[in-house]
Amino acid sequence: MTTLFVDTNVFLRFLTDDHPQQAQKARDFLETAIETPETTLVTSDAVVMELVYTLRSYYGRSQSETEKKVMTILEFCLMVSPVTDFDWQGVFQGEPKKNVDFMDALNYRIMKQEGLETIVSFDTDYDRFEDITRQEPE
């Protein structure tokens, strides 16, 4: 069984088709993963929040369209969420230490909390974390 954490940018490419080459990779990856019973895709509530925010603010999508798109994602992706004893200090400390943005540091901490080792992302900043593996959609 393979469990993969999926980053916001993969969903954005899939939903917006704004970078055609990455969008095709995202589509191919998600379709293959969904059809492969040994693969489980997970994401976090933080990724969903960033996805909603970006679709609404940057892409100007309506609430209704955003809801439909996000619900599509949630149909095939399991959610993991921070728990009450989540290491928020570790997120803030990891951000400057690894020179990554807040969302990348947060996703990394969520992955570590959940015992996940692989993130699917176009964002090469995840390569700065030595104990997880980033793979691009193929």
N, C-alpha and C positions, 0 to 999 in steps of 0.2 A: 504494500500500500504506500502510495506517495501522496504527501500533503504539501500543497504549494500555497503560499501567501501571495495574493494578487494585489498589486499596487494601483493607485488611482489612475496613473497615466495609461495603463493598459485598458482600463474601462473607458477612459476618455477617448482614446484612439478608436476603440470598438464602436462607441456610441456617436462620435462626431465625424469620423472619417476626415479629419482636418489635416492629417499627415498620411496620405494614401499608402505609402510603403509600410509604415508602422501600423496603420489601421488593418491592412491585409494580414500582417503577422499576428496582430491581436485577435482578429477573427479566426484565423487558422488555429491558433493556440487554444482559444476558448472552445471552439467546436470540437477539436480533438480531445481536449481534457474532459469535456462533458460526455463524450461518447466512450471514454475509457473508464471502466468501472474501478480500476485500481487507483485512479487519481481523484483526490478530493481537493477542491479549491476552497480556500478560506480567505476572508478579508475581515476588516475591523469596522466598528462603528465610526472610528475616526476617518477611515477611507471613504465611507459612505457620506459623512458630513462634508469632507473636502470635495467629493464628487458633486453633491447637490450644490454647494456653494459655487463651484467653478461653472457648472452648467447654467446656473441662474445668473451669476454676475458677469463672468467673462463671455460666455456664449449667448447670453440673453434669452435663454429658453424659459418658457412659461412654467408655472408651477405644475400644471397638468402634464405637460410634456416631460418635465423633469421627473415627476412621480412615475410615469410609465416607464421611462428609461431605467430608473433606479430599481423599480420592482422587477424588471427583466433580469437585472444583475442578481438580485436577491433570490430569484427562483433557482439558480444553479450554484450559488456560492454560500457556504456556511459562514456564520458570523462568529467572531471572537471579540470579547470586550474586556477592557481593563476591569479588574476586581477592586474591591475597596482598599486592599493593601498594596495597590499598584505603586511602583517605584517612580513617582513623578520627579523626584530629585535627580534620579538617574537619567531621565529624559533631558532635563535642563543641563546637566553636566555633560552628557554625551554630545549635545548639539555643538558647542564650540570645540570640544576636544577632537571630534572627528571632522569638524568643518562641514557639517551637514545642516539642512534646515530642520525646523522643529518637527514637521510631519515625518520626515525620514527617521529622526531619532525616536519619535513616538512609535512608529511602525516596527522599528527594530526592537524596542522594549516589549511591545506586545508579542512579537514573534518569540522572543526569548522566554517570556512568561508562559507561552503556550507550547514551548518545546519545538518550535518550527525552525527549520534550517535553511529553507529555500524561499526566496522571494522572486516573483516574476515581475520584472520592471524594465523599462527603458532607461531608468535613472541610474547612471553610473556611480552616483554618490554612495549607493549601497555597497559598492566594492571596497569602501573604506572600513567596513566592519569585517574583521578577520574570521569571525566564527559563524557567519552565514554566507550562503552562496546566492548570487544574483544570476538569474538566467533571463535572457530576452525571449519574448514569445517567438515561436518558430512556426 
